[in-house]
Amino acid sequence: MSGSPLSRFEMVIGLEVHAQLRTESKLFSSAKVSFGDAPNHNVEPVCLALPGVLPVLNRRAVECAILAGLATHCTVHTRSVFARKHYFYPDLPKGYQISQFELPIATGGWIDIQVGADAEAVTKRIGLTRIHMEEDAGKSIHDDAVAGSDATLVDLNRAGVPLVEIVSEPDLRSPAEAGAYLRTLRSILRYIDVSDADMEKGNFRCDANVSLRPIGREEFGTRTELKNLNSFRFVEAAILAEARRQASILADGGEIQQATMAYDAATDRTRVLRLKEDAHDYRYFPDPDLIPLEIGAGEIEEFRRALPELADEKCLRFQAQYGLSEYDALQLSEDRALGDYFEAAVENHGAAKTVANWMLRDVLKALGELEVEIGDSKLTPEAFARLLELVDSGTITAKSGQGLVSDLVRAGGDPTALVSERGLEAVSDAGVLAAAVDEVLAEYPENIEKFRAGETKVLNFLMGQVMRRTQGKADPNAVRELLAERLEG
Amino acid sequence: MPSPLGTLAELRSALDAGTTSSQELVAQALERAEALKGGLNCFMGLRADAAREEALAADARRKRGEVRSRVDGVPVAIKDNMVQTGEPTTCASRILTGFVSPYTSTAVQRLVDAGAVVIGRTNMDEFAMGSSTEHSAIGPCHNPWDPTRTAGGSSGGSAAAVAAGIVPFALGSDTGGSIRQPASLCGVTGIKPTYGRVSRWGLVAFASSLDQIGVLARTAEDCASVLEIISGHDPRDSTSIPEPAPVYRDALERGIEDIVIGLPREYFAPEGADPAVLATVCAAVEELERAGARTREITLPHTRYGIATYYLIADAEASSNLARYDGVRYGLRARGTVGLTEMYERTRSEGFGDEVKRRIVLGTYVLSAGYYDAYYRKAQQVRTLLRGDFEQAFHGCDVIATPTAPEVAFRLGEKTADPLSMYLSDVYTVSASLAGIPGLSLPCGFHDGMPIGLQLLGPAMGEAAPLRVAAAYQRSTAHHENRAPETV
């Protein structure tokens, strides 16, 4: 790294995130918000910008934006104004987008992110400049296969879908910080249930402003804006690629031109979309069809009181209340549904540490294998607690219990019934176990000598063999005692 | 040619008495419209078949004793900038060629629900931009009093249709005087209510913060009757006043002995208007004094900034509102273009007329980076001052009386080459639009055989005051009963 031009510079990064708000209807019409429907299915006169139509603000979208502002420690304003942002494009039916410009709904907040590897992670506070509400544009389809080689198709299902744009201060200093910021922001928006914040589905999109400055210098360099970064991986890769590009220009004594850039993942390079002098003049002005958005100070306070506990608070509480390690608490609190599941299971079972271990090891593994979220799990927290009780009481071995998690997550069911159905009750009958132990010792007589010669680790090998012979149902303590008896005998 | 129709009040009495039917009235209106088509050009299109069917249904209702309202079965015309399901709306523009609306504007829906029969859509200046109904894709509308002269605009077609006795009343829209000025020039009564009183849902936008639907009729009483039907809160218009439709009947019957009429010095300056117009308006004010009103001179100090402020704000909003006409989804799309930019440029070049293009260019400039503060923001500040002028003035008077227009109807073609002189036709009407207050124009005399209008302005939400004064005036005078000679 020391040889690369980039090592002489510090990155200065600010992110603009567009998050789709979770509402049933669009920001300014009663047209449905839904994905995967036939093109131009969810449209009304307002979405089509027919002559004479007028926008009416969606109350639920405002509530979502208020919550987003409060959860990110912004000042939510009692008065904000919608403005028109003009440009011509076929998927922008009115020829302008209704957004907020001079007076956005929220300004001046922050979020804390974890920077660095797990053990040495430190908290860094990232400033938020503003949050404003706006409507999405439609979708243009230029694909030759769909539209034909000389045509563009327009789908207006998405036109008018409510978004918040969340603009950070230029407080981020590396691609990894940018990634951490995005993950934290996503977690917050999901916690307060205002957005699915799913990058793959396009309802959490990111633009990045990137500049470099020589290490130690205060003032910012000239920045470029990276547009349409559609996955977490892309964001980090694109920022790095753009920083490298800028570094090589600066190292050669060149100047950065203010520009809008695109990232090409195939080549891992960024390229200029348009230079600043070609930038649109959006001709913002307050939308005369909409009155200023007035929110009572009391109402804002009500929303603040109704705000759920957020991930960082929950992480601290999990450590204090359940005695979890910081690492475990962090993992269990990152996702609100996971945290809720954990607490429900603890309530039914009692031993938080055990529940946490099983969740972080077996449940998360099962979810990963099945590629589902905790909310999709068929294993209820109550059934999960019963499963752990079966292990605690020795009815089944831990190994048997672990083997059941994946099936229960996928198909659900009563753990007790499943145990008897599959005959998984732990074997502690002395006669059965003694027979299995004797069989194993007869098969591996050399191990008896090894053990007696001080090579005690063969005990584990023999244990494993006994467990295999009993399909994992043998009570491990009983087996260990029996083996020790025979070997030392 | 069938004879002209009477006032709404007269037609209603005849319908109630059974001496006429809705079918007869609608047939008469349609025939008259057809007969005057060439001479006046006041309709964009008629909906004859649908109107006859609706008249039949209205008569059937009447027979069953289910009369819906005071306009049930009465023929009406609407300006071609209010949409109605299944009907074309063009705003007199080529760019909306072929557009048929899938929905109905609130104002028209309320009339339809009340049983009124829409016989057609009236001619107008393209997108309501103009003061003479000359900037129209189908050519100019002619004044029924003298076809060589303008009917005013932009609601010239609606004013002419009422003046010619084709319909007893019509809907118009007023952005800077587009109801009041043509009412004045055609010798009819027209009211622009308080901004937000009538829903703009389905009114094709010109300048959203100024546009307001209103009524043109023969009398103030008829204006009030129709306004009561079309007014009232509409959740689909965020700028709609959240109050039910007011009732004006009581106000109309009261005298005006306790009324104080403010006479703004700035509106009676001799250099501003034709002396004959000023003299006639002053005579009308004296008539009101004889009817018991008191008068006092007032001042509206920012009046001289009205025209500049109005054209900055209206054109800025228009440039934005008209961005949607891009050839992508409906209306005209230029043929044979290559690429997106050419499609936009050619569609909009071919689709819009010169005056609309002029306003789009002006409005785009006004909102441009670097000019916004100097023009648009400054204009909004002046607008606040103008509103303050009126608020202050209404502390000392109940209505304000002024001329509606500086002169009687001018000749067709007289001002089309000089946009600025055309813009000055609105000099007495734009301030009330900027302030959002109600304004009414009623006929108060003649000059050169052409009607002169008296403008009465009321405070915000206070349509009752000008309606009351106008009704009192019309009880004691007969100017509103004069019929355009060309059409008698």
Interface residues (C-beta under 8 A of the other chain):
Chain A: P45 L48 A49 L50 P51 G52 V53 L54 P55 V56 L57 R84 H86 F88 P90 P93 K94 G95 Y96 T152 V154 D281 R283 Y284 F285 D287 P288 D289 L290 I291
Chain B: N81 M82 V83 T89 C91 L96 F99 S101 P102 Y103 S105 R200 W201 G202 L203 V204 A205 A207 S208 S209 P235 R236 D237 S238 T239 A316 E317 S319 S320 A323 R324 D326 V328 R329 Y330 L340 Y344 T364 L367 S368 A369 Y372 Y376
